Amino acid sequence: MDIRVDISNSGIDNSEIAGCRERAQAELKKLWTGELHFTGWVKDPYEFTDEMIDELQETAEKIRKDSKFFLVLGVGGSFMGAKAVIDLLEPEGDNNTKVIFAGYNFSGRYLHQIMNTIGDSDFSICVISKSGSTTETLSAYGIFKELMIRKYGPEETARRTYVVTEHKSSFLFDQASAEGARIFDLALDIGGRYSVLTPVGLLPVAVAGIDIRKIMEGARSLASEEAFKGEALDYSIVRNLFYEKGKKIEVFEFFDPYCAYFGEWLKQLFGESEGKDGKGLFPASLMFSRDLHSMGQFLQQGTQCFFETFITVDEPGEDVQIPDSAMKPFAGKTIEKINKCAVNGVADAHTKAGIPVVRISVPEMNANVLGQMLYFFETQCAVSALLSGVDPFNQPGVEAYKKEMRSYIEAL
Ligand code: PA5
C-alpha cells in the first residue's frame, strides 16, 4: 500500500487503539461476507474485468473523436468522484475533449454559461443517475437533450447520449432504452458515493484522457481483507475514538489546490455514510496555505471541537524556482520546498497547541496511487460508520430532501 497513516500526533494512546483492532476487523469482515446491503463496491475492483475497461476506453475514444465537449450530468455520488479524479490527474497524450459537469445545481446562470461555452461545437452528453429520477440531473438533461435534438436530430442525439444507471425501470432507463442511447449499468448493490470505480466515475475520467486501467490496478491492489489487516484500520478506529472523546468535526486539510474536489468527495463519502441516527463527525475541508490566512486563526485558538487530517503528497509533480532577486529568505528556493515548510510549520504549531493531527500521505500522485486512495477511503469510511453503529450505505436524510422539494415543484 502506498498510503501512510501517521497517528503519532493524534494524542490517543496506542494501547487504546490496539484494543479496538479486533472489533474493526470484525466490521471489515462484514463488508466481505455479503451480509450487508450495498457492498458491491468491495469486490468491484477485481470483478470489473479488463473487457469492461476496454469497452469504456473504446467508448471514450469515440467521444474524443466526435466531441469537443463531453457534458456530464449528475449530482452527489454521480459526479463528485469523477470530478475529483479529473482535477488531480493529467491526461495521457493529447486530449482535445473537455469534460464539463452540470446537473448538480439549479443555477440558470451556470447552465447558460455552459450553453455559451459549447456554442456551435460538437458535444456529447453523459447522464449519470443511479435512481434515474433525480431532479437536478434530469432537469438539466431535459434542457441539453432539446439543444442536441435541434442541432443533430433525434438519431444522432441518441448516438451521442451515454447513460449510467441501474438496469431497472426508471424515467431515465426507460427513455434511454426506447431511444437507443448507450446504457452502462450501475450495479444494484453499489450506492452513489461508493461508485467512483464503476462506469459512473470511469467513463468521464476515460474521456478526460486518464488511464482508468491504472486507477483500477491501484484499487485492486487493496481490494482484499488482507490489505487491511493489523494496523491498517487504525484511521477508522482513531476517528471513532476522537468522536467518543467529544470531537465533533474532522477537518480534511490539503496543500494542493487540485485536491479541492477530492475534499468534496471525502465530505460526501463520510458525511452521507456516518451522519445519521443523531451521530457522526461533521466532515469539513480546508485548502492550505490559503485558508491558514483565514481559518488558521480558528484552528489555532478557536473552539477545540475538531481534529485535523492532513492529506499530502511527498513528491510534487512540477515545481518552480523563486528567483534570487526575490525577497529573502525564500529567494532561490522552490515553491514546493516552501510548501513543505508550510506543512511542517502548521503541523508543529497545531501540535504545540494540543490540536490532534492525523497525517495521511502518499509518495506521489498518479493514477495507480489515486485508485488506492479512493478504495482506501471507501473502506475506512464504511468500517468507521459500522464501528459507530450506523448503516454506512443508506441516506434517508437525502431522500427526505428530494421528496419535500418534489412536492414544491409539483405545486408550481
Ligand atoms: O450517495 C448517494 O447515494 C447520493 O449522493 C446520490 O449519489 C445522489 O443523491 C444522486 O442520486 P442519483 O445517482 O440517483 O441521481
Boltz pocket constraint, residues with backbone or C-beta under 6 A from the ligand:
constraints:
  - pocket:
      binder: B
      contacts: [[A, 75], [A, 76], [A, 77], [A, 78], [A, 128], [A, 129], [A, 130], [A, 131], [A, 132], [A, 133], [A, 134], [A, 137], [A, 191], [A, 192], [A, 193], [A, 194], [A, 272], [A, 395], [A, 398]]
      max_distance: 6.0
